[in-house]
Amino acid sequence: MIYFSTNKSSVPVSIKKATLEGLAPDGGLYVPSEIPHFSPEEIALLEGATFNDIAFSIAKKFVGSEIPLDQLSDMIESCYPFETPIIGLDKKTFIEELFCGPTLAFKDYGARFLARLTGYFAAEAETPVTVLVATSGDTGSAVAYGFQGIPNTRVVLLYPSGKVSRLQEQQLTTAGGNVYALEVKGDFDDCQRMVKHAFIDPDLKEKLTLTSANSINISRLIPQSFYYAWATLQLKELYGFNEPVFSVPSGNYGNLTAGILAKRMGFPIGHFIAASNANDSVTRYLDEGRYDPRPTITTCSTAMDVGNPSNFARLKYFYGNDHVSMGKDITGIAVTDEETLSTIKSVYERFEYTMDPHTAVAFRALEKYRSSESRHAKNASIVLSTAHPAKFLEVLQNALHKEIEIPTRLLEVLEKKKMATMISSEYSELATFLNELNQS
Ligand SMILES: *Cc1c(COP(=O)(O)O)cnc(C)c1O
């Protein structure tokens, strides 16, 4: 399998290069030259398969012969030792809980696969890889726990001191081993500036192989298609439903783009709802055909506060830049904070189910979609739940006025010893840290 850049002016590359590079040299995002296809017979054969078997059958089509199959299979097993439950709220409404991994958010699916592929390709190239990430919270923790203990890799995370929640800070600073946290006396923009500087520093380039693990990496996207395939097969097998609608809480639109991959592969998906908060650039594009990104607005579903989503480049590419054809697969629906909070409450009252604010955005968007005339409005539907409610205690307490139960694995993280190196926002301090790390 060959990967192209969405900007079309870089040379096509292998999955190895696309994974280690992240972004294409022309500034575009990598996409597969053709999306692998599953025939209806192949899909029928997957009915009753485990999550990991489905994941393996998809991964092998994207990775081709570049990783021996037995090793790819082992990687998948070690990626997903946790469940992906699908909970029925009523006869036609299902929640796919994507928060059962180590950091209690769906970013574990992408980060853990990316980590293993990076480790494998780094070993092949006989150069250890240093993953450098600036984070304001959730991506960093998924990367920290995803790469923890992966040979031939080490992770250096930069986060702004005092500007992440205590839980996030604990998740960022307790992985240990090959994961190093740098607490920067500055804000998130300082962290990003320092990381960007490191990538263009000729002195570092000579000594280190640097890579980023941000959400544009194709090897973070591919594994997110696994849970769409799994959900369509489970719904068919357990309830006899075909062509479900997926409601996807969206920020950078990686999750939704992975769903489009799954549909193009042939998995029977009826329609997608791109659920957004007040950051509605893509929703407006779907309505008006004009892409006019605006500055980011802060909402109570913070992980979706993205004014100019990076994966929009891939969506446009897949639909030949045509918003009408994109609209045949995707309906964009924006949800206000007020609606999000009242949805958390009403879902709890109706179903005794506690959902996090991101999931609530997707649930509310589905309700709006169902009251429309759309062709798939009456289909069985799956809301992707991207985070465990305990990760957003304040919002939940605000909406429900009750204590939220905290799962033990979260409590355990809170008790671990924080390990971080404090540095200033001067680039030279980051360079010194990386140089010393390289010599140790
Ligand atoms: C990152 C994130 C999202 C948004 O996902 P995208 O792939 O960026 O659209 C939604 N919910 C949670 C909890 C997240 O962490």
The ligand as a Tripos MOL2 file, in Angstrom:
@<TRIPOS>MOLECULE
LIG
   15    15     1     0     0
SMALL
NO_CHARGES

@<TRIPOS>ATOM
      1 C1        -10.0250   14.3130   20.8620 C.3       1 LIG1
      2 C2        -11.3920   14.1430   21.3910 C.ar      1 LIG1
      3 C3        -12.5460   14.3390   20.5910 C.ar      1 LIG1
      4 C4        -12.4770   14.8260   19.1640 C.3       1 LIG1
      5 O1        -11.9840   13.8390   18.2880 O.3       1 LIG1
      6 P1        -11.4440   14.2340   16.8470 P.3       1 LIG1
      7 O2        -10.9190   12.9800   16.2710 O.co2     1 LIG1
      8 O3        -10.3740   15.2610   17.0770 O.co2     1 LIG1
      9 O4        -12.5890   14.7960   16.0900 O.co2     1 LIG1
     10 C5        -13.7920   14.0850   21.1460 C.ar      1 LIG1
     11 N1        -13.9120   13.7010   22.4410 N.ar      1 LIG1
     12 C6        -12.8510   13.5150   23.2370 C.ar      1 LIG1
     13 C7        -13.0580   13.1060   24.6480 C.3       1 LIG1
     14 C8        -11.5450   13.7240   22.7450 C.ar      1 LIG1
     15 O5        -10.4820   13.5480   23.5610 O.3       1 LIG1
@<TRIPOS>BOND
     1     1     2 1
     2     2     3 ar
     3     2    14 ar
     4     3     4 1
     5     3    10 ar
     6     4     5 1
     7     5     6 1
     8     6     7 2
     9     6     8 1
    10     6     9 1
    11    10    11 ar
    12    11    12 ar
    13    12    13 1
    14    12    14 ar
    15    14    15 1
@<TRIPOS>SUBSTRUCTURE
     1 LIG1         1 GROUP 0 **** ****
